[in-house]
Amino acid sequence: MAEEHHHHHHLGRHHKDKEEVTYTATEEQTVAYTTGDGYAYQTTEETTQFYEKERKEHKHKEHAAEVGAVAAGAFALYEKHRAKKDPEHAQRHKIEEEIAAAVGVGAGGYAFHEHHQKKEAKKEEENADGKKHHHLF
């Protein structure tokens, strides 16, 4: 009888000829192998496209957060101006100024977070491509 080979998609850890399967998500994504040198390698172009898409997504979110921070800051300055020009409703304008300032700070923090995520996605993409980073210090 001829020996039949069946391809099974397993989740978890399995050993195969001194290479260890460390990740299997779906059939579209590839399997990463950790070799004896301790680095993980991806086997197809689809994974590179996945990381590129993830990096672009974080870039777009970062830019949107930056726009939000600028808009909130501009609105805070506008409300500060309105507080001076409209003394009858000055308290209301001061409150709205503070709220806009808080929103601006939050949007700035989110932009910083997305910038960090974008850098992390770029690093993961480089690792998936097999580029090695040697830290000397």
C-alpha positions, 0 to 999 in steps of 0.5 A: 500500500502506498503511504498517504500523507494527510495535511492537518491544520493543528493549533498549538505546538507540534514538532517536525524535524527539529523545527518547532511550529509556534503559530497557526491561525488560519489556512490563509496565514502561514506557519512560523518555524523556530529554527536552531538559531532561535529566530522565527521565519515565515514561509509565505508572502501573505504574512508580509501582506498581513503585517503591512496591512496592520502597520497601515491601519495603525498609521491611519489611526495615528493620523486620525488621532492627531487630527482630533487632537489639533481640532480639540485644541483649536476648539479649546482656544475658540472657547477661551476667546468666547469666554472673554468676549461673552462675559454673561456666559463666561463660566459655560465657555470656560467649562467647554474649554476645559472639556476640549482641552481634556479631549485634546490630551486624550487624542494625543495619548491615543496618537502616541499609543497608535504610533507605538503600535505601528512601530511594533507592527513594523518590527514584527513584519521585519522579524517575519521577513527573517531580518535579524536585530542584534542589540549591542547595548 
